[in-house]
Amino acid sequence: MKKGTHGIDEKTFEGLTYADQAKSLNAQIQIIEKALKAHFRKGEIESKDINISKVKYKLQLSKIVDSLQ
């Protein structure tokens, strides 16, 4: 079995090809979505007001989306 290359000869994001940058961005977006869902579930378990957090994260994400236009 071939060992993975994680941590070995890693490139910076700038050093990736356009296609590899797109793959990385797609993966990061999916990770953020999963992390937010887990964060909100944990907030509900701990009786936190997750609506406040949702508003803050929506604002942050909206700023990113708006900067793309």
C-alpha positions, -999 to 999 in steps of 0.1 A, spaced: 0 0 0 13 34 -10 17 59 19 -2 92 14 17 125 8 0 145 35 27 168 49 53 158 23 61 182 -4 29 202 1 23 232 -22 9 265 -11 -25 273 -24 -9 298 -49 13 269 -61 -16 247 -71 -31 246 -106 -64 264 -112 -81 230 -112 -65 219 -80 -74 253 -64 -110 247 -74 -110 212 -58 -95 227 -26 -121 254 -24 -149 230 -30 -136 208 -2 -132 237 22 -167 249 15 -181 215 23 -160 214 55 -173 248 66 -209 236 60 -204 204 81 -186 224 108 -214 250 110 -240 222 113 -220 205 141 -216 238 158 -253 245 158 -261 210 170 -237 214 199 -252 248 207 -286 233 209 -273 206 232 -257 232 254 -288 254 254 -271 282 235 -290 308 214 -278 295 181 -299 321 162 -274 347 173 -245 326 159 -264 319 127 -269 357 121 -232 363 127 -220 335 104 -246 345 77 -232 380 78 -196 368 74 -205 345 45 -226 373 29 -196 396 29 -176 369 11 -203 363 -15 -208 401 -20 -170 405 -26 -173 380 -55 -196 403 -75 
